[in-house]
Amino acid sequence: MAKITLRSDRDTDYNFTYKGEEKILQAGSVIDIADGLTDVVLPTCVMKIIRGVIVIKEDSK
């Protein structure tokens, strides 16, 4: 599967699971995941997909 990019527009860090391990997407950062979404679990939050980038937003209130 193709590489994916996660971008955080959050004010706080976002925890997700990658290959069974908890990972942290720091507030305001961008990371690439080479394996695509195959081994990624993204907990429920507001997200958008913009030009192939998954943008993680603040939790809905």
C-alpha positions as CSV (number, residue, x, y, z in Angstrom):
1,M,0.0,0.0,0.0
2,A,1.1,3.6,-0.7
3,K,2.5,5.9,1.9
4,I,0.1,8.1,3.9
5,T,0.6,11.4,5.6
6,L,-1.0,12.4,8.9
7,R,-1.1,16.1,9.9
8,S,-2.2,17.4,13.2
9,D,-4.2,20.7,13.4
10,R,-4.7,20.0,17.1
11,D,-3.6,22.0,20.2
12,T,-2.8,18.7,22.0
13,D,-1.0,15.5,21.1
14,Y,-3.0,12.7,19.4
15,N,-2.5,9.1,20.3
16,F,-3.0,6.3,17.8
17,T,-2.0,2.7,17.3
18,Y,0.5,1.6,14.7
19,K,1.4,-2.1,14.4
20,G,-0.1,-2.8,17.8
21,E,1.9,-0.1,19.5
22,E,0.7,3.3,20.8
23,K,2.2,6.2,18.9
24,I,1.9,10.0,19.4
25,L,1.3,12.6,16.7
26,Q,2.5,15.7,18.4
27,A,0.3,18.9,18.2
28,G,1.0,20.7,14.9
29,S,3.3,18.1,13.4
30,V,3.3,16.0,10.2
31,I,4.4,12.3,9.9
32,D,4.5,9.9,7.0
33,I,3.7,6.2,7.4
34,A,5.2,4.1,4.7
35,D,2.8,1.1,5.0
36,G,-0.3,3.1,4.4
37,L,-3.3,2.5,6.7
38,T,-3.0,-1.3,6.9
39,D,-1.6,-1.3,10.5
40,V,-3.0,2.0,11.7
41,V,-5.9,2.5,14.1
42,L,-7.0,6.1,14.5
43,P,-9.3,6.7,17.5
44,T,-12.5,8.7,16.8
45,C,-11.9,12.4,16.3
46,V,-12.7,15.0,13.6
47,M,-10.6,14.4,10.5
48,K,-10.5,15.7,6.9
49,I,-8.7,14.4,3.9
50,I,-7.1,17.2,1.9
51,R,-5.0,16.3,-1.2
52,G,-4.2,12.9,0.2
53,V,-3.2,14.1,3.6
54,I,-5.3,13.0,6.6
55,V,-5.7,16.1,8.8
56,I,-6.5,15.3,12.5
57,K,-8.7,18.0,14.0
58,E,-9.8,18.8,17.6
59,D,-12.3,16.4,19.2
60,S,-15.9,17.3,18.5
61,K,-17.6,18.8,21.5
